[in-house]
Amino acid sequence: MTWWHAVIIFVAGVWAGTINAVVGSGTLVTFPVLVALGYSPLTATTSNAVGLAPGTISGAYGYRAELDGYWPQVLRFSVASFFGAIGGTILLLTLPPDAFETIVPVLVGLAVVLVIVQPRVSKWVQKRRETNGIEHKPGPLLMGLLFLIGIYGGYFTAAQGVMMMAVLGMLLSEPLQRLNGTKNVLAAVVNVVAGAIYAVIAPVSWPVIGLLAVGSTLGGQLGAKIGRRLSPTVLRGVIVVIGLAAVVQLILK
């Protein structure tokens, strides 16, 4: 690894940690960067999961004030994310590598679409709440969907935060900032579980992991502290551009 490769990976880690704390989808920054630098899609995915795990923990810690008094519910949700993440890692490690490389462009494309439609989903959720005035409480449907998102996150982490926010927003009657804090904790659970498994039995690059871990940890704090002041449109635009570039590169490769 050259020094400028290291700088690029570190900066990508900081940016991904910031984005994950604010809106999610930081993987759509780091994954294309790693693939562009010559890492295989599988190694890029596993190293990404391990390296960004500290950043998700950092972002979750930064939102601890929003979760005051809500931790019992968050822990319940975490059970579904925990087992879902295990299922996702099993899929990634048992399916043929060719299958993963074939589906990656589809997953990245899906993640880009989710990032694009996320503002409309958020507006629809807010309008639905204001119109109906219905109190939504956790139930089997929410737990089941969080489990499925955990499987997706364990298999390929991009845009799992966007999925979580959509599901939590539609099925819970909580302030959006509290939901965002909940999303950060659940994403941390998925990334830590998947990362721990990959670190032991999957092909990973430890130099990449170290750079992403430090960068994403700094980015997680940055996103939690000043991320709300950043323009969501700018963040989303960067994610979409990088994601589309990744799809093109993966298809042509």
Rosetta silent file (secondary structure, phi, psi, omega in degrees, C-alpha in Angstrom):
SEQUENCE: MTWWHAVIIFVAGVWAGTINAVVGSGTLVTFPVLVALGYSPLTATTSNAVGLAPGTISGAYGYRAELDGYWPQVLRFSVASFFGAIGGTILLLTLPPDAFETIVPVLVGLAVVLVIVQPRVSKWVQKRRETNGIEHKPGPLLMGLLFLIGIYGGYFTAAQGVMMMAVLGMLLSEPLQRLNGTKNVLAAVVNVVAGAIYAVIAPVSWPVIGLLAVGSTLGGQLGAKIGRRLSPTVLRGVIVVIGLAAVVQLILK
SCORE:     score description
SCORE:     0.000 S_00000001
   1 L     0.000  125.410  178.148    0.000    0.000    0.000 S_00000001
   2 L   -79.357  166.068 -177.162    1.436    3.384   -1.022 S_00000001
   3 H   -65.821  -35.104 -178.305    1.206    6.434    1.213 S_00000001
   4 H   -75.811  -27.457  170.844   -1.339    8.142   -1.023 S_00000001
   5 H   -61.746  -43.069 -179.755   -3.513    5.024   -1.038 S_00000001
   6 H   -62.280  -41.280  179.410   -3.429    5.193    2.757 S_00000001
   7 H   -63.750  -44.356 -179.690   -4.439    8.874    2.722 S_00000001
   8 H   -61.138  -44.317 -178.614   -7.342    8.202    0.346 S_00000001
   9 H   -66.154  -40.379  179.450   -8.615    5.307    2.485 S_00000001
  10 H   -63.515  -47.617  179.385   -8.317    7.349    5.689 S_00000001
  11 H   -61.780  -41.012  177.153  -10.196   10.325    4.222 S_00000001
  12 H   -61.367  -37.429  177.934  -12.865    7.971    2.852 S_00000001
  13 H   -64.603  -42.297  177.693  -13.192    6.507    6.355 S_00000001
  14 H   -61.876  -46.921 -178.916  -13.704    9.952    7.911 S_00000001
  15 H   -63.607  -42.462  179.908  -16.309   10.851    5.292 S_00000001
  16 H   -64.962  -41.556  178.135  -18.088    7.505    5.675 S_00000001
  17 H   -61.966  -39.961  177.808  -18.181    7.821    9.470 S_00000001
  18 H   -64.684  -48.104 -178.651  -19.683   11.301    9.167 S_00000001
  19 H   -63.589  -41.437 -179.151  -22.290   10.204    6.630 S_00000001
  20 H   -61.337  -38.417 -179.451  -23.225    7.099    8.621 S_00000001
  21 H   -69.546  -30.277 -175.005  -23.924    9.190   11.726 S_00000001
  22 H   -91.439  -56.315 -175.068  -26.084   11.648    9.790 S_00000001
  23 L  -129.648  -12.947 -174.772  -27.950    9.706    7.088 S_00000001
  24 L    89.585  178.744  177.272  -26.245    6.329    6.603 S_00000001
  25 L    78.815   21.109  177.316  -24.789    4.842    3.398 S_00000001
  26 L   -60.805  -26.514  178.143  -21.133    5.548    4.209 S_00000001
  27 H   -60.581  -27.706  178.887  -20.260    2.227    2.586 S_00000001
  28 H   -71.626   -5.536  170.869  -21.124    3.809   -0.770 S_00000001
  29 H   -96.007  -52.135 -173.149  -18.045    5.985   -0.240 S_00000001
  30 H   -74.710  -38.540 -177.868  -15.539    3.452    1.079 S_00000001
  31 H   -60.472  -51.261  178.004  -16.542    0.401   -0.977 S_00000001
  32 H   -61.266  -35.032  179.183  -15.997    2.035   -4.402 S_00000001
  33 H   -62.191  -46.215 -179.077  -12.730    3.552   -3.170 S_00000001
  34 H   -65.373  -41.699  178.337  -11.390    0.150   -2.124 S_00000001
  35 H   -63.949  -41.165  179.625  -12.486   -1.499   -5.365 S_00000001
  36 H   -64.151  -28.788  179.968  -10.893    1.338   -7.370 S_00000001
  37 L   -85.162    2.529  172.544   -7.640    0.796   -5.472 S_00000001
  38 L   107.205    1.442  179.434   -7.545   -2.835   -6.574 S_00000001
  39 L   -81.885  144.903  178.705   -9.205   -4.777   -3.753 S_00000001
  40 L   -67.156  153.976  178.456  -11.669   -7.518   -4.701 S_00000001
  41 H   -55.058  -37.328 -179.399  -15.370   -6.837   -3.984 S_00000001
  42 H   -67.579  -48.955  179.205  -15.360   -9.562   -1.301 S_00000001
  43 H   -64.158  -37.823  177.826  -12.261   -8.235    0.506 S_00000001
  44 H   -62.627  -40.204 -179.682  -13.565   -4.677    0.155 S_00000001
  45 H   -68.113  -47.896 -177.256  -16.880   -5.699    1.754 S_00000001
  46 H   -68.358  -43.160  179.057  -15.395   -7.661    4.650 S_00000001
  47 H   -64.755  -36.215  177.953  -12.661   -5.088    5.388 S_00000001
  48 H   -62.011  -46.521 -178.492  -15.284   -2.361    5.170 S_00000001
  49 H   -60.781  -43.587 -179.854  -17.531   -4.073    7.717 S_00000001
  50 H   -69.819  -46.008 -174.635  -14.675   -4.477   10.200 S_00000001
  51 H   -69.023  -32.230 -178.499  -13.157   -1.040    9.616 S_00000001
  52 H   -87.668   -9.190  179.798  -16.398    0.947    9.843 S_00000001
  53 H   -57.419  -46.926  177.693  -17.633   -0.818   12.993 S_00000001
  54 H   -60.306  -33.316  178.984  -15.770    1.584   15.362 S_00000001
  55 H   -66.447  -38.666  178.216  -17.262    4.500   13.442 S_00000001
  56 H   -67.482  -36.831  175.540  -20.821    3.247   13.939 S_00000001
  57 H   -63.837  -42.408  179.382  -20.127    2.855   17.665 S_00000001
  58 H   -61.421  -44.118  178.748  -18.745    6.396   17.734 S_00000001
  59 H   -64.790  -39.798  178.727  -21.831    7.767   15.986 S_00000001
  60 H   -63.468  -41.204  178.715  -24.157    5.877   18.324 S_00000001
  61 H   -63.732  -36.767  179.834  -22.314    7.285   21.348 S_00000001
  62 H   -66.250  -21.982  179.739  -22.660   10.776   19.926 S_00000001
  63 L  -101.143   17.741 -174.687  -26.463   10.376   19.864 S_00000001
  64 H   -62.572  -30.605 -179.118  -26.732    9.063   23.439 S_00000001
  65 H   -64.733  -38.148  179.925  -28.631   12.150   24.632 S_00000001
  66 H   -68.028  -19.445 -176.182  -31.461   11.476   22.157 S_00000001
  67 H  -101.843    7.218  179.769  -31.791    7.926   23.504 S_00000001
  68 L   -58.673  122.421 -179.570  -32.047    8.824   27.179 S_00000001
  69 L    84.241   -3.021 -177.465  -34.826    6.690   28.667 S_00000001
  70 L  -110.921    3.170 -174.700  -35.308    4.752   25.432 S_00000001
  71 H   -62.508  -34.759  177.234  -32.561    2.186   25.858 S_00000001
  72 H   -56.861  -42.022  178.291  -34.837   -0.755   26.849 S_00000001
  73 H   -67.624  -42.221 -179.615  -36.567   -0.511   23.470 S_00000001
  74 H   -59.830  -40.118  178.810  -33.266   -0.069   21.619 S_00000001
  75 H   -64.846  -36.961  175.744  -31.928   -3.235   23.258 S_00000001
  76 H   -62.042  -46.737  179.077  -35.019   -5.148   22.112 S_00000001
  77 H   -61.576  -34.720 -176.571  -34.480   -3.971   18.550 S_00000001
  78 H   -63.107  -28.644  178.834  -30.815   -4.906   18.811 S_00000001
  79 H   -62.413  -45.040  179.337  -31.707   -8.577   19.270 S_00000001
  80 H   -63.762  -42.977  179.606  -33.310   -8.668   15.811 S_00000001
  81 H   -65.377  -37.449 -178.993  -30.336   -6.829   14.263 S_00000001
  82 H   -60.640  -52.131 -177.533  -27.884   -9.149   16.026 S_00000001
  83 H   -72.438  -31.626  175.567  -29.342  -12.364   14.645 S_00000001
  84 H   -63.826  -42.030  179.404  -29.971  -10.801   11.242 S_00000001
  85 H   -61.105  -39.996  177.635  -26.305   -9.813   10.980 S_00000001
  86 H   -61.622  -43.889  178.399  -25.260  -13.392   11.718 S_00000001
  87 H   -61.091  -40.132  179.791  -27.545  -14.616    8.940 S_00000001
  88 H   -65.536  -40.377  179.259  -26.067  -12.097    6.497 S_00000001
  89 H   -67.602  -36.079  177.744  -22.491  -13.115    7.242 S_00000001
  90 H   -62.605  -42.422  177.848  -23.393  -16.787    6.779 S_00000001
  91 H   -60.512  -46.047 -177.116  -24.814  -15.964    3.341 S_00000001
  92 H   -63.977  -37.534 -174.870  -21.722  -14.028    2.320 S_00000001
  93 H   -86.065  -16.232 -177.605  -19.333  -16.746    3.458 S_00000001
  94 H  -103.343  -28.401  177.633  -21.254  -19.726    2.086 S_00000001
  95 L   -71.726  150.043  178.460  -22.393  -18.475   -1.322 S_00000001
  96 L   -59.683  143.305  178.678  -19.832  -18.801   -4.145 S_00000001
  97 H   -54.526  -35.402  179.002  -17.616  -15.707   -4.593 S_00000001
  98 H   -62.075  -34.914  179.915  -18.859  -15.417   -8.173 S_00000001
  99 H   -65.320  -41.178  179.818  -22.418  -15.072   -6.885 S_00000001
 100 H   -65.171  -45.937 -178.322  -21.425  -12.170   -4.650 S_00000001
 101 H   -65.138  -27.763  177.952  -19.535  -10.364   -7.404 S_00000001
 102 H   -73.002  -38.871 -174.499  -22.543  -10.789   -9.699 S_00000001
 103 H   -86.869  -16.914 -177.252  -25.037   -9.347   -7.227 S_00000001
 104 H   -55.792  -47.807  178.473  -22.864   -6.481   -5.917 S_00000001
 105 H   -57.908  -35.201  178.127  -23.765   -4.052   -8.751 S_00000001
 106 H   -66.000  -43.599 -179.875  -27.445   -4.772   -8.067 S_00000001
 107 H   -65.450  -42.674  178.203  -27.010   -4.125   -4.336 S_00000001
 108 H   -64.151  -41.945  177.242  -25.093   -0.897   -4.923 S_00000001
 109 H   -61.280  -42.460  176.918  -27.750    0.220   -7.405 S_00000001
 110 H   -61.111  -42.257  179.954  -30.489   -0.564   -4.883 S_00000001
 111 H   -62.663  -41.575  178.670  -28.616    1.413   -2.236 S_00000001
 112 H   -62.327  -43.530  178.240  -28.330    4.420   -4.559 S_00000001
 113 H   -60.235  -43.375  179.993  -32.073    4.306   -5.284 S_00000001
 114 H   -62.987  -39.303  177.956  -32.832    4.177   -1.565 S_00000001
 115 H   -63.817  -39.702 -179.015  -30.621    7.193   -0.929 S_00000001
 116 H   -66.529  -42.700 -175.164  -32.425    9.119   -3.685 S_00000001
 117 H   -85.998   -8.023 -175.825  -35.950    8.323   -2.447 S_00000001
 118 H   -54.519  -43.763  179.027  -35.141    8.706    1.268 S_00000001
 119 H   -59.817  -39.654  179.410  -36.278   12.380    1.489 S_00000001
 120 H   -66.928  -37.870  177.411  -39.664   11.506   -0.026 S_00000001
 121 H   -62.837  -44.394 -179.730  -40.058    8.594    2.356 S_00000001
 122 H   -61.627  -42.356  179.115  -39.261   10.865    5.318 S_00000001
 123 H   -65.463  -39.845  179.280  -41.801   13.469    4.159 S_00000001
 124 H   -63.984  -42.541  179.109  -44.435   10.769    3.639 S_00000001
 125 H   -62.353  -45.149 -178.734  -43.815    9.377    7.137 S_00000001
 126 H   -64.245  -43.167  179.991  -44.050   12.843    8.714 S_00000001
 127 H   -64.997  -39.044 -179.791  -47.241   13.698    6.819 S_00000001
 128 H   -63.563  -39.779  178.539  -48.793   10.354    7.744 S_00000001
 129 H   -65.027  -46.661 -177.001  -48.098   10.990   11.413 S_00000001
 130 H   -65.260  -35.158 -177.980  -49.548   14.499   11.334 S_00000001
 131 H   -74.929  -47.205 -174.015  -52.664   13.363    9.457 S_00000001
 132 H   -86.419  -34.051 -177.766  -53.462   10.212   11.427 S_00000001
 133 L    61.698   30.595 -176.578  -52.110   11.112   14.859 S_00000001
 134 L   -92.405  136.484  175.862  -51.694    7.392   15.555 S_00000001
 135 L   -86.944  117.981  179.246  -49.299    6.138   18.216 S_00000001
 136 L   -98.827  133.948  179.269  -47.204    3.303   16.829 S_00000001
 137 L  -120.020  155.194 -179.316  -45.610    0.835   19.230 S_00000001
 138 L   -58.328  139.533  179.218  -42.998   -1.875   18.605 S_00000001
 139 L  -149.378 -176.589 -178.592  -44.465   -5.140   17.351 S_00000001
 140 H   -58.282  -36.141 -179.414  -43.637   -8.349   15.485 S_00000001
 141 H   -61.564  -46.248  179.736  -43.697   -6.573   12.092 S_00000001
 142 H   -62.376  -45.700 -179.317  -41.009   -4.104   13.164 S_00000001
 143 H   -62.362  -40.356  179.244  -38.846   -6.834   14.679 S_00000001
 144 H   -64.479  -41.880  179.607  -39.189   -8.964   11.546 S_00000001
 145 H   -68.345  -38.198  176.930  -38.208   -6.104    9.258 S_00000001
 146 H   -64.834  -34.896  176.443  -35.223   -5.191   11.443 S_00000001
 147 H   -63.493  -45.119  179.847  -34.140   -8.839   11.262 S_00000001
 148 H   -65.252  -40.097  177.125  -34.307   -8.763    7.442 S_00000001
 149 H   -65.648  -34.725  175.942  -32.397   -5.479    7.315 S_00000001
 150 H   -62.323  -39.454  176.608  -29.821   -7.068    9.626 S_00000001
 151 H   -61.969  -47.200  178.190  -29.389   -9.891    7.101 S_00000001
 152 H   -59.985  -44.772 -178.522  -28.885   -7.334    4.332 S_00000001
 153 H   -65.173  -36.227  177.565  -26.461   -5.350    6.496 S_00000001
 154 H   -70.211  -28.439 -179.764  -24.447   -8.434    7.387 S_00000001
 155 H   -84.727  -44.119 -178.887  -24.226   -9.361    3.714 S_00000001
 156 L  -157.304  112.646 -164.258  -23.627   -5.877    2.282 S_00000001
 157 L   -75.601  -15.901 -171.754  -23.761   -2.838    4.556 S_00000001
 158 L   -59.614  129.062  173.752  -24.554   -0.052    2.059 S_00000001
 159 L    70.226   11.554  175.758  -27.769    1.895    2.796 S_00000001
 160 H   -63.295  -32.361  178.477  -28.866   -0.277    5.718 S_00000001
 161 H   -64.386  -38.490  177.602  -29.207    2.959    7.720 S_00000001
 162 H   -63.984  -43.051  177.369  -31.606    4.367    5.125 S_00000001
 163 H   -60.833  -44.748 -179.086  -33.679    1.177    5.311 S_00000001
 164 H   -61.100  -44.582 -178.658  -33.728    1.338    9.107 S_00000001
 165 H   -63.478  -37.601  179.007  -34.877    4.961    9.157 S_00000001
 166 H   -64.494  -46.209 -177.853  -37.698    4.211    6.727 S_00000001
 167 H   -68.194  -47.124 -179.730  -38.940    1.248    8.778 S_00000001
 168 H   -62.730  -40.267 -178.549  -38.530    2.933   12.167 S_00000001
 169 H   -66.442  -34.367 -178.241  -40.206    6.101   10.915 S_00000001
 170 H   -79.639  -29.073 -170.975  -43.230    4.246    9.558 S_00000001
 171 H  -111.812    0.292  177.598  -43.759    1.935   12.539 S_00000001
 172 L  -129.007  147.403  176.588  -42.787    4.057   15.540 S_00000001
 173 L  -105.715   73.383 -179.752  -44.143    7.325   16.931 S_00000001
 174 L  -131.264  155.573  176.270  -40.870    8.843   18.121 S_00000001
 175 L   -58.174  147.760 -176.274  -39.007   12.071   17.248 S_00000001
 176 H   -61.985  -33.672  179.242  -36.829   11.729   14.168 S_00000001
 177 H   -67.096  -36.592  176.125  -33.652   12.540   16.092 S_00000001
 178 H   -66.433  -40.303  177.200  -34.393    9.678   18.496 S_00000001
 179 H   -63.571  -37.573  178.752  -35.016    7.391   15.531 S_00000001
 180 H   -65.428  -40.032  175.883  -31.710    8.483   14.024 S_00000001
 181 H   -63.684  -40.504  176.839  -29.942    7.628   17.278 S_00000001
 182 H   -62.191  -43.390  177.582  -31.690    4.251   17.302 S_00000001
 183 H   -57.845  -41.792 -179.490  -30.593    3.680   13.710 S_00000001
 184 H   -64.105  -39.848  179.398  -26.976    4.394   14.667 S_00000001
 185 H   -66.411  -46.208 -178.573  -27.068    1.855   17.497 S_00000001
 186 H   -64.800  -39.306  176.450  -28.645   -0.863   15.338 S_00000001
 187 H   -63.996  -36.747  177.205  -26.167   -0.218   12.530 S_00000001
 188 H   -63.930  -41.374  178.506  -23.375   -0.494   15.092 S_00000001
 189 H   -60.185  -48.545 -179.105  -24.731   -3.861   16.249 S_00000001
 190 H   -61.554  -47.219 -177.286  -24.848   -5.199   12.683 S_00000001
 191 H   -66.136  -38.783 -179.307  -21.386   -3.900   11.789 S_00000001
 192 H   -68.092  -44.232  179.529  -19.760   -5.144   14.994 S_00000001
 193 H   -63.050  -51.428  179.972  -21.281   -8.630   14.688 S_00000001
 194 H   -62.723  -42.417 -179.150  -20.443   -8.947   10.982 S_00000001
 195 H   -63.350  -40.450  179.517  -17.027   -7.382   11.491 S_00000001
 196 H   -63.150  -40.132  179.634  -16.126   -9.733   14.341 S_00000001
 197 H   -69.733  -46.042 -179.028  -17.011  -12.776   12.230 S_00000001
 198 H   -64.002  -36.255 -178.050  -15.229  -11.514    9.130 S_00000001
 199 H   -62.036  -26.134 -175.786  -12.115  -10.585   11.093 S_00000001
 200 H   -94.240  -41.114 -168.846  -11.711  -14.217   12.123 S_00000001
 201 H  -125.332    4.637 -177.758  -12.735  -16.302    9.119 S_00000001
 202 L  -117.130  159.746  175.766  -12.968  -14.053    6.030 S_00000001
 203 L   -70.433  119.426 -179.948  -10.360  -12.499    3.718 S_00000001
 204 L  -134.560  162.764  174.066   -9.631   -9.013    5.052 S_00000001
 205 L  -112.378  109.273 -176.047   -6.920   -6.357    4.714 S_00000001
 206 H   -66.671  -36.299  173.849   -5.749   -5.273    8.161 S_00000001
 207 H   -59.776  -40.766  177.318   -4.012   -2.074    6.963 S_00000001
 208 H   -63.441  -44.083 -179.833   -7.286   -1.028    5.332 S_00000001
 209 H   -59.524  -44.487 -179.370   -9.209   -1.926    8.482 S_00000001
 210 H   -61.881  -44.448 -179.926   -6.887    0.154   10.651 S_00000001
 211 H   -65.851  -43.582  178.546   -7.187    3.232    8.441 S_00000001
 212 H   -65.732  -37.882 -178.223  -10.974    2.929    8.156 S_00000001
 213 H   -63.228  -47.949  179.934  -11.346    2.339   11.897 S_00000001
 214 H   -66.257  -46.895 -178.444   -9.458    5.506   12.869 S_00000001
 215 H   -63.226  -45.341 -177.455  -11.041    7.588   10.133 S_00000001
 216 H   -69.763  -30.842  176.466  -14.606    6.411   10.729 S_00000001
 217 H   -64.070  -45.324  176.063  -14.288    6.901   14.500 S_00000001
 218 H   -62.945  -43.003  179.954  -13.331   10.536   13.951 S_00000001
 219 H   -64.402  -35.770  178.247  -16.077   10.862   11.355 S_00000001
 220 H   -61.185  -42.720  177.205  -18.678    9.375   13.707 S_00000001
 221 H   -68.133  -39.285  178.926  -18.002   12.083   16.274 S_00000001
 222 H   -62.645  -44.992 -179.585  -17.952   14.746   13.581 S_00000001
 223 H   -65.072  -38.984 -179.312  -21.275   13.576   12.198 S_00000001
 224 H   -69.225  -32.784 -175.249  -22.906   13.400   15.633 S_00000001
 225 H   -86.919  -46.083 -174.825  -21.735   16.898   16.628 S_00000001
 226 H  -120.968    0.319 -176.200  -22.058   18.995   13.495 S_00000001
 227 H   -59.937  -31.277 -178.326  -23.708   16.647   11.011 S_00000001
 228 H   -68.935  -16.916  178.847  -27.132   18.197   11.556 S_00000001
 229 H   -88.604  -16.294  179.858  -25.754   21.475   10.220 S_00000001
 230 L   -74.847  150.375  179.825  -24.506   19.911    7.005 S_00000001
 231 L   -73.311  117.386  177.073  -26.764   20.047    3.990 S_00000001
 232 H   -58.306  -31.591 -179.920  -28.458   16.662    3.564 S_00000001
 233 H   -64.453  -42.131  179.147  -28.757   17.453   -0.141 S_00000001
 234 H   -64.848  -47.474  179.163  -24.986   17.827   -0.501 S_00000001
 235 H   -58.587  -46.409 -177.602  -24.311   14.628    1.426 S_00000001
 236 H   -65.508  -38.207  179.224  -26.891   12.732   -0.571 S_00000001
 237 H   -62.726  -42.464  178.107  -25.547   14.094   -3.848 S_00000001
 238 H   -62.559  -44.454 -179.388  -22.028   12.913   -3.054 S_00000001
 239 H   -60.654  -45.495 -177.486  -23.311    9.460   -2.098 S_00000001
 240 H   -64.022  -44.708 -179.081  -25.359    9.117   -5.296 S_00000001
 241 H   -61.718  -47.300 -179.333  -22.510   10.205   -7.577 S_00000001
 242 H   -65.211  -40.271 -179.963  -20.023    7.835   -5.949 S_00000001
 243 H   -63.873  -43.305  178.812  -22.566    5.013   -5.923 S_00000001
 244 H   -64.923  -38.725  176.804  -23.367    5.399   -9.619 S_00000001
 245 H   -62.578  -37.322  179.165  -19.659    5.475  -10.441 S_00000001
 246 H   -66.269  -41.785  178.964  -19.244    2.262   -8.477 S_00000001
 247 H   -59.851  -46.655 -179.842  -22.077    0.547  -10.395 S_00000001
 248 H   -61.561  -44.240 -178.247  -20.510    1.500  -13.731 S_00000001
 249 H   -64.498  -41.146 -178.362  -17.071    0.353  -12.633 S_00000001
 250 H   -69.066  -34.253  179.197  -18.356   -2.976  -11.307 S_00000001
 251 H   -71.013  -40.532 -178.044  -20.333   -3.680  -14.470 S_00000001
 252 H   -75.828  -21.103 -172.779  -17.399   -2.865  -16.754 S_00000001
 253 L   -67.897    0.000    0.000  -14.885   -4.775  -14.637 S_00000001
